Amino acid sequence: MKSVEIERGKRLKDEPTKGHNRFHPDIPPIVTADEGEEVVLQTRDGVDGQLGPGTTEADMAHMEAGAIHPLTGPVFVKGAQPGDVLEVEFLDIVPQPHAFTAIVPGLGFLRDVFTTPYLVHWQISEGWATSPQLAGVRIPGAPFMGVSAVAPSAGQLRAWTARESALLSRGGMVFPPDATGAIPGRGPAAAEGLRTLPPRENGGNFDVKQLTRGSKLLLPVAVEGALFSTGDGHFAQGDGEVCVTAVEMGATAAVRFRVLKGTGATRAMRGPRFSHAGYFAPPEWASPKGFVAAMGLPLRDDGVNDGENLTLACRNALLNLIDLLQDRGWSREQAYVLCSVAADLRVSNVVDVPNYVVSALIPEAIFAR
């Protein structure tokens, strides 16, 4: 077994040999693993400890955005070559005792509606997350890693940078390469490295909550050794992670690798794939059992029917559920956080034109009151 241990009281910039926060093929591996060997990786939370216990909304104004998503790795997997597929099996994901959820102005699905910072601190114990900011709520744990990826090739780096630059020029929301806060802090990886906020074909920040213990993640290999990294642990999350954060925690992830030879060359993978042989969470929570829900249709506030707009239907389902939670006594910010950590967004139909339907479900059992 191999392991990478970190000092929990230090940020990545204080231990730069333990990880990175950009994607670039030149970032060297910090550990080498045989196929089938267990590797234990200690990881920091997604904002690199900047919202630890005792911090407040005022501290959010001073966060270093360039330090977001400190990843532990890369791991060089022996035998992995371009054209192969790397199977990553998550053997265990162990949470740290503190976590947070934050509404970050300028980010999130409803960033035009929620423009004021809001911070929730969670205590994690015996499989539950509780918070003084959400008294009477218990969130069941289903830990997973928000970011898992292999390194891009030099060609992918150029192509993905170009396509995101083109999107930025069209008015899209993109974080282009920026060396500010980058680890490594100099050289091509800092100047050209891809930011970690969006997931890409190599994996990354996909925030798929079904990737719990026992799941297997398939990633296409683009460089020798694959160069796998992970971080951004989540104790729990609703499908959508709508306020841009889940129950965010530091974690220890145990993984095992398998190299699927040549499978990437037979048919190009459009993106990562994954599987789970059992329930990703207890079925009463995964389903869930006992819930309240709200629907959304693609109807604009000005009365225009924006037919087949699934994003608008999703937005309206979420706003409808937030209204429902406010009717129950929660503040608007509390309701948004509850949706981000516990509500699931389900595509109910994409055929009943012009009004596709998205439903937002939240389990009743999280509420004690």
C-alpha positions as CSV (number, residue, x, y, z in Angstrom):
1,M,0.0,0.0,0.0
2,K,1.2,3.5,-0.8
3,S,0.0,6.7,0.9
4,V,0.3,10.4,0.8
5,E,-0.1,12.2,4.1
6,I,-0.6,15.9,4.5
7,E,-0.4,18.3,7.5
8,R,-4.1,19.2,8.2
9,G,-3.2,22.6,9.6
10,K,-1.3,23.7,6.5
11,R,-2.5,24.9,3.1
12,L,-1.3,23.4,-0.1
13,K,1.0,26.4,-0.7
14,D,2.8,25.4,2.5
15,E,3.2,21.8,1.2
16,P,3.5,22.2,-2.6
17,T,5.2,18.8,-3.1
18,K,2.0,17.1,-1.9
19,G,-0.4,18.2,-4.7
20,H,-1.5,20.8,-7.3
21,N,-4.5,23.0,-8.2
22,R,-4.1,23.2,-12.0
23,F,-4.3,20.5,-14.7
24,H,-1.2,20.3,-16.9
25,P,0.8,17.3,-18.3
26,D,4.1,18.7,-16.9
27,I,3.1,18.3,-13.3
28,P,5.3,15.5,-11.9
29,P,3.9,12.6,-10.0
30,I,4.4,12.4,-6.2
31,V,3.8,8.7,-5.8
32,T,4.0,5.6,-8.1
33,A,1.5,2.7,-7.8
34,D,1.3,-0.7,-9.3
35,E,-1.9,-1.8,-10.9
36,G,-4.1,-3.3,-8.2
37,E,-2.2,-1.6,-5.4
38,E,-4.2,0.3,-2.7
39,V,-3.3,4.0,-2.5
40,V,-4.4,6.2,0.4
41,L,-4.6,9.9,-0.3
42,Q,-5.2,12.5,2.4
43,T,-7.0,15.5,0.8
44,R,-7.8,19.1,1.8
45,D,-11.2,20.7,1.4
46,G,-12.2,22.4,-1.8
47,V,-11.2,25.9,-0.7
48,D,-7.9,24.8,0.8
49,G,-8.9,25.5,4.4
50,Q,-9.9,29.1,3.9
51,L,-13.3,28.6,5.5
52,G,-12.3,26.6,8.6
53,P,-14.1,26.6,12.0
54,G,-14.6,30.1,13.3
55,T,-14.6,31.9,10.0
56,T,-17.6,34.1,9.0
57,E,-19.2,35.6,5.9
58,A,-16.8,38.5,6.3
59,D,-13.8,36.2,5.7
60,M,-15.2,35.1,2.4
61,A,-14.4,38.5,0.9
62,H,-10.7,37.7,1.4
63,M,-10.6,34.2,-0.1
64,E,-8.0,33.4,-2.7
65,A,-10.0,32.2,-5.7
66,G,-6.8,30.9,-7.4
67,A,-6.2,28.4,-4.6
68,I,-9.5,26.6,-5.0
69,H,-9.4,22.8,-5.4
70,P,-6.2,21.7,-3.9
71,L,-5.7,18.1,-5.2
72,T,-3.5,15.4,-3.8
73,G,-1.4,13.7,-6.5
74,P,-0.6,13.0,-9.2
75,V,-0.3,9.3,-8.9
76,F,1.7,7.5,-11.6
77,V,0.0,4.2,-12.4
78,K,2.5,1.7,-13.8
79,G,1.4,0.4,-17.2
80,A,-1.0,3.1,-18.1
81,Q,-0.5,4.5,-21.6
82,P,-2.3,6.9,-23.9
83,G,-5.3,5.1,-25.4
84,D,-5.9,3.0,-22.3
85,V,-8.7,3.6,-19.8
86,L,-7.9,4.0,-16.1
87,E,-10.4,2.3,-13.7
88,V,-10.4,4.0,-10.3
89,E,-12.1,2.0,-7.6
90,F,-13.0,4.0,-4.5
91,L,-12.4,1.6,-1.5
92,D,-13.2,4.1,1.2
93,I,-13.7,7.9,1.8
94,V,-13.3,9.0,5.4
95,P,-14.4,12.5,6.4
96,Q,-12.8,15.1,8.6
97,P,-14.9,16.4,11.5
98,H,-15.5,19.9,10.1
99,A,-17.3,20.9,6.9
100,F,-18.9,24.0,5.5
101,T,-21.4,25.1,2.9
102,A,-21.3,28.6,1.4
103,I,-23.3,30.8,-0.9
104,V,-20.6,32.6,-2.9
105,P,-21.6,35.7,-4.7
106,G,-21.1,35.4,-8.4
107,L,-21.2,31.6,-8.4
108,G,-24.0,29.0,-8.2
109,F,-27.0,28.2,-10.3
110,L,-29.0,31.1,-9.0
111,R,-26.1,33.6,-8.8
112,D,-28.4,36.4,-10.1
113,V,-30.8,35.9,-7.2
114,F,-28.4,35.2,-4.3
115,T,-25.9,38.0,-4.2
116,T,-25.0,38.0,-0.4
117,P,-22.5,35.7,1.1
118,Y,-23.8,33.1,3.5
119,L,-21.8,30.5,5.5
120,V,-22.9,27.3,7.3
121,H,-20.4,25.3,9.5
122,W,-21.1,21.6,9.9
123,Q,-20.0,19.2,12.6
124,I,-19.6,15.6,11.3
125,S,-20.1,12.8,13.7
126,E,-21.4,9.2,13.5
127,G,-22.5,9.5,9.9
128,W,-24.4,12.8,10.2
129,A,-23.8,16.5,9.6
130,T,-25.4,19.0,11.9
131,S,-25.1,22.8,12.1
132,P,-26.0,25.6,14.5
133,Q,-27.0,27.6,11.4
134,L,-29.6,25.0,10.5
135,A,-30.9,23.9,13.8
136,G,-33.2,20.8,13.6
137,V,-31.6,19.5,10.4
138,R,-29.5,16.3,10.1
139,I,-27.9,15.5,6.8
140,P,-27.0,11.8,6.3
141,G,-23.5,11.1,5.0
142,A,-22.7,9.6,1.7
143,P,-19.0,10.8,1.2
144,F,-17.5,11.1,-2.2
145,M,-14.7,13.0,-4.0
146,G,-15.9,16.1,-5.9
147,V,-12.7,16.2,-8.1
148,S,-11.0,13.1,-9.6
149,A,-9.0,13.3,-12.8
150,V,-6.1,12.2,-14.9
151,A,-3.7,14.7,-16.6
152,P,-4.5,16.1,-20.1
153,S,-2.1,15.7,-22.9
154,A,-0.3,18.7,-24.4
155,G,-2.7,18.6,-27.3
156,Q,-5.8,18.4,-25.1
157,L,-4.4,21.3,-23.1
158,R,-4.2,23.5,-26.2
159,A,-7.5,22.4,-27.6
160,W,-9.5,22.8,-24.4
161,T,-7.9,26.2,-23.7
162,A,-8.9,27.4,-27.2
163,R,-12.5,26.2,-26.9
164,E,-12.9,27.8,-23.5
165,S,-11.3,31.0,-24.8
166,A,-13.8,31.0,-27.6
167,L,-16.7,30.5,-25.2
168,L,-15.4,33.4,-23.1
169,S,-15.4,35.6,-26.2
170,R,-19.1,34.7,-26.7
171,G,-19.9,35.9,-23.3
172,G,-19.7,32.5,-21.5
173,M,-18.7,32.2,-17.9
174,V,-15.1,30.9,-18.0
175,F,-12.1,31.0,-15.7
176,P,-9.1,31.1,-18.0
177,P,-5.5,30.1,-17.1
178,D,-4.2,32.4,-14.3
179,A,-1.0,31.9,-12.3
180,T,-2.4,33.7,-9.3
181,G,-2.5,31.2,-6.4
182,A,-1.4,28.3,-8.7
183,I,0.5,25.3,-7.4
184,P,3.0,24.6,-9.0
185,G,3.6,28.4,-8.6
186,R,5.8,28.9,-11.6
187,G,6.6,27.6,-15.1
188,P,4.1,26.3,-17.8
189,A,1.9,24.5,-15.3
190,A,1.2,27.8,-13.5
191,A,0.9,30.0,-16.6
192,E,-1.0,27.5,-18.9
193,G,-2.6,25.1,-16.4
194,L,-6.3,24.5,-16.7
195,R,-8.4,25.8,-13.8
196,T,-10.2,23.1,-11.9
197,L,-13.7,24.5,-11.7
198,P,-15.2,22.8,-14.8
199,P,-15.0,19.1,-15.4
200,R,-13.7,18.0,-18.8
201,E,-13.1,14.8,-20.7
202,N,-10.2,13.9,-18.3
203,G,-12.6,14.1,-15.3
204,G,-12.2,16.9,-12.8
205,N,-14.8,18.7,-10.8
206,F,-17.9,16.8,-11.9
207,D,-19.4,16.6,-8.4
208,V,-21.2,13.3,-9.1
209,K,-22.6,12.2,-5.7
210,Q,-23.0,8.6,-6.7
211,L,-19.2,8.1,-6.7
212,T,-19.3,6.9,-3.1
213,R,-17.3,4.0,-1.6
214,G,-17.6,0.9,-3.9
215,S,-17.9,2.9,-7.1
216,K,-15.7,2.6,-10.1
217,L,-14.7,5.6,-12.2
218,L,-13.4,5.2,-15.8
219,L,-11.1,7.9,-17.2
220,P,-9.4,8.0,-20.6
221,V,-5.6,8.0,-20.3
222,A,-3.8,10.7,-22.3
223,V,-0.3,10.6,-20.8
224,E,2.1,7.9,-19.6
225,G,1.1,6.8,-16.1
226,A,-2.3,8.5,-16.3
227,L,-1.3,10.9,-13.5
228,F,-4.4,10.6,-11.3
229,S,-5.3,13.2,-8.7
230,T,-8.3,13.7,-6.3
231,G,-9.6,16.2,-3.8
232,D,-12.7,18.4,-2.9
233,G,-14.3,15.8,-0.6
234,H,-18.0,16.1,0.0
235,F,-19.8,14.5,3.0
236,A,-23.2,14.9,1.3
237,Q,-24.7,16.7,-1.7
238,G,-28.0,17.2,-3.5
239,D,-27.9,16.4,-7.2
240,G,-27.0,19.8,-8.7
241,E,-25.0,21.3,-5.9
242,V,-27.0,24.3,-6.7
243,C,-25.4,27.0,-4.5
244,V,-21.9,25.9,-5.7
245,T,-20.9,24.1,-2.5
246,A,-22.0,20.8,-0.9
247,V,-21.1,19.7,2.7
248,E,-17.5,20.4,1.9
249,M,-14.8,18.5,3.9
250,G,-11.3,17.4,4.0
251,A,-11.1,13.6,3.5
252,T,-8.9,10.5,3.2
253,A,-9.6,8.6,0.1
254,A,-8.4,5.0,-0.5
255,V,-8.4,4.0,-4.2
256,R,-7.2,1.1,-6.3
257,F,-6.4,1.2,-10.0
258,R,-6.9,-1.1,-13.0
259,V,-5.6,-0.4,-16.5
260,L,-8.0,-1.3,-19.3
261,K,-5.6,-1.7,-22.2
262,G,-6.3,-0.1,-25.5
263,T,-10.0,0.4,-24.8
264,G,-9.8,4.1,-25.3
265,A,-8.7,3.7,-28.9
266,T,-11.6,1.4,-30.0
267,R,-14.3,4.0,-29.4
268,A,-13.6,7.5,-28.1
269,M,-15.1,8.1,-24.7
270,R,-17.3,11.2,-24.8
271,G,-16.6,11.7,-21.1
272,P,-16.0,9.8,-17.9
273,R,-18.1,6.8,-17.1
274,F,-18.8,5.2,-13.7
275,S,-20.6,2.3,-12.0
276,H,-21.6,1.0,-8.6
277,A,-22.5,-2.6,-7.8
278,G,-24.7,-1.7,-4.9
279,Y,-26.6,1.3,-3.5
280,F,-24.4,4.4,-3.6
281,A,-26.3,5.4,-0.4
282,P,-28.9,3.7,1.8
283,P,-31.9,3.4,-0.5
284,E,-34.2,5.3,1.8
285,W,-32.0,8.3,1.2
286,A,-30.9,7.6,-2.4
287,S,-34.5,7.3,-3.6
288,P,-35.5,9.0,-1.2
289,K,-38.2,7.6,1.0
290,G,-40.7,10.2,2.1
291,F,-40.1,13.5,0.3
292,V,-41.7,16.7,-0.8
293,A,-41.2,18.0,-4.3
294,A,-41.7,21.0,-6.6
295,M,-41.9,21.1,-10.4
296,G,-40.5,23.6,-12.8
297,L,-41.6,24.4,-16.4
298,P,-39.8,26.5,-19.1
299,L,-41.9,29.6,-18.4
300,R,-40.2,33.0,-18.0
301,D,-41.2,35.5,-15.4
302,D,-42.5,37.8,-18.1
303,G,-45.0,35.2,-19.3
304,V,-43.0,34.0,-22.3
305,N,-43.1,30.2,-22.9
306,D,-39.4,29.3,-23.6
307,G,-40.3,25.9,-24.9
308,E,-37.9,23.0,-24.4
309,N,-35.5,25.0,-22.2
310,L,-34.5,22.4,-19.7
311,T,-32.2,24.9,-17.8
312,L,-35.2,27.2,-17.2
313,A,-37.3,24.3,-16.1
314,C,-34.6,23.4,-13.6
315,R,-34.3,27.0,-12.4
316,N,-38.1,27.2,-11.8
317,A,-38.2,23.8,-10.0
318,L,-35.5,25.1,-7.6
319,L,-37.2,28.4,-7.0
320,N,-40.5,26.6,-6.4
321,L,-38.8,24.4,-3.8
322,I,-37.1,27.3,-2.2
323,D,-40.5,29.0,-1.9
324,L,-41.9,25.9,-0.3
325,L,-39.1,25.8,2.3
326,Q,-39.6,29.5,3.1
327,D,-43.3,28.7,3.7
328,R,-42.1,26.3,6.3
329,G,-40.1,29.0,8.1
330,W,-36.6,28.8,6.6
331,S,-34.9,31.9,5.4
332,R,-34.2,32.2,1.7
333,E,-30.5,31.6,2.2
334,Q,-31.2,28.6,4.5
335,A,-33.5,27.1,1.9
336,Y,-30.9,27.6,-0.9
337,V,-28.3,25.8,1.2
338,L,-30.7,23.0,2.0
339,C,-31.4,22.5,-1.7
340,S,-27.6,22.4,-2.4
341,V,-26.8,19.7,0.2
342,A,-30.0,17.6,0.2
343,A,-32.3,18.2,-2.7
344,D,-32.2,16.2,-6.0
345,L,-33.1,17.7,-9.4
346,R,-34.8,15.1,-11.6
347,V,-35.5,15.4,-15.3
348,S,-39.2,14.3,-15.3
349,N,-39.7,14.6,-19.1
350,V,-38.0,15.9,-22.2
351,V,-40.8,14.9,-24.7
352,D,-44.0,16.8,-23.7
353,V,-43.3,19.8,-25.9
354,P,-43.2,22.7,-25.3
355,N,-43.0,22.2,-21.6
356,Y,-40.3,20.0,-20.4
357,V,-40.5,19.3,-16.6
358,V,-37.8,19.2,-13.9
359,S,-38.7,18.1,-10.4
360,A,-36.8,19.1,-7.2
361,L,-37.2,16.6,-4.4
362,I,-36.0,16.9,-0.8
363,P,-36.3,14.2,1.9
364,E,-38.6,15.0,4.8
365,A,-36.5,12.9,7.2
366,I,-33.7,15.5,7.3
367,F,-36.0,17.8,9.3
368,A,-36.5,17.2,13.0
369,R,-38.8,20.1,13.5
